[in-house]
Amino acid sequence: MNKLLSLILIAALSATVASADAKAGQKAYLKTLKAKFNMNGTKFAAEHTVAEWEELFANDAKGFIKEYGERFPASLPVLTNPSMSNQLQDIGDFAKEYGNDSGNVPSCG
């Protein structure tokens, strides 16, 4: 019984931590990139599938920086700023959580 309860608590805490990164990513996107990309969070997250987002945010988000830096040149200084590294990972968690094939819809329309 104690093992079962421990497993349930671990699973619940893991889910909370995962969604916390997506929430932090949503806030970071809205604060730092929404105006640069000229699209709300819902539209942004729906631009790619979960697998595509995973690929774009692999290797320190190099694919994301390349694609979105080319599409939105004014965002390049923000995207390449070393202080954005952690925020980019959170934004990646947000994008993966709400990718167009995830079935999830963010509340940041």
matplotlib code that plots the C-alpha trace (Angstrom):
import matplotlib.pyplot as plt

x = [0.0, 2.8, 4.6, 1.4, 0.9, 4.5, 4.2, 1.0, 2.6, 5.7, 3.6, 1.5, 4.6, 6.2, 3.1, 3.1, 6.7, 6.2, 3.2, 5.1, 7.7, 5.0, 3.3, 6.7, 7.2, 3.8, 4.6, 8.1, 6.6, 4.0, 6.5, 9.5, 8.4, 4.7, 5.3, 8.4, 6.5, 3.2, 1.1, -0.6, 0.5, -2.2, -1.2, 2.5, 2.1, 0.0, 2.6, 4.3, 3.5, 4.9, 7.7, 8.6, 8.8, 11.0, 13.4, 13.4, 14.2, 16.9, 20.6, 19.9, 17.1, 19.4, 16.7, 14.2, 16.6, 17.5, 13.9, 12.4, 15.4, 15.1, 11.4, 11.5, 14.9, 14.0, 13.8, 17.3, 19.0, 16.5, 16.7, 20.5, 20.9, 22.6, 20.2, 17.3, 18.7, 16.5, 13.5, 13.9, 13.8, 10.6, 9.1, 10.0, 8.1, 5.1, 5.3, 5.5, 2.7, 0.4, 1.7, -1.0, -1.3, -1.3, -5.0, -4.2, -5.2, -3.4, -5.4, -3.4, -5.3]
y = [0.0, 2.4, 1.7, 2.4, 5.6, 6.6, 5.9, 7.9, 10.9, 10.7, 10.6, 13.6, 15.6, 14.8, 15.9, 19.2, 19.9, 19.2, 21.6, 24.2, 24.4, 24.8, 27.6, 29.3, 29.0, 30.5, 33.5, 33.8, 33.6, 36.3, 38.6, 38.2, 36.9, 37.6, 41.1, 40.0, 37.2, 39.1, 36.1, 35.0, 31.9, 29.7, 30.5, 30.1, 26.7, 25.5, 26.2, 22.8, 19.3, 18.1, 16.1, 19.1, 21.3, 18.6, 18.8, 22.6, 22.8, 20.1, 21.1, 24.3, 25.3, 25.8, 24.9, 27.2, 30.1, 29.5, 29.2, 32.0, 34.2, 34.0, 34.5, 37.4, 39.1, 41.6, 38.7, 37.4, 39.6, 38.3, 34.7, 34.6, 36.4, 34.0, 35.0, 33.6, 30.0, 28.9, 30.7, 29.1, 25.7, 26.7, 28.1, 24.8, 23.0, 25.3, 24.7, 20.9, 20.9, 22.7, 21.6, 21.3, 17.5, 17.5, 18.0, 20.7, 24.4, 27.1, 29.8, 32.6, 33.2]
z = [0.0, 0.9, -2.4, -4.4, -2.6, -3.2, -6.9, -7.2, -5.4, -7.6, -10.7, -9.5, -8.7, -12.1, -13.9, -11.9, -12.7, -16.4, -16.6, -14.6, -17.4, -20.0, -17.9, -17.5, -21.2, -21.9, -19.8, -21.3, -24.8, -24.1, -22.5, -24.9, -28.2, -28.8, -30.1, -32.1, -33.9, -34.1, -33.1, -29.9, -28.0, -29.5, -33.1, -32.2, -30.6, -33.5, -36.1, -35.6, -34.4, -31.1, -32.9, -35.0, -31.8, -30.2, -33.2, -33.3, -29.6, -29.6, -29.2, -27.2, -29.5, -32.5, -35.0, -33.4, -33.4, -37.0, -38.3, -36.3, -36.6, -40.3, -40.3, -37.8, -38.0, -35.3, -32.9, -33.5, -30.8, -28.2, -29.4, -29.3, -26.0, -23.5, -20.8, -22.9, -22.7, -19.9, -21.2, -24.6, -23.0, -21.1, -24.4, -26.0, -23.2, -23.9, -27.7, -27.2, -24.7, -27.1, -30.5, -33.2, -32.8, -29.0, -28.4, -25.9, -26.3, -24.3, -22.6, -24.0, -27.2]

ax = plt.figure().add_subplot(projection="3d")
ax.plot(x, y, z, "-o")
ax.set_aspect("equal")
plt.show()
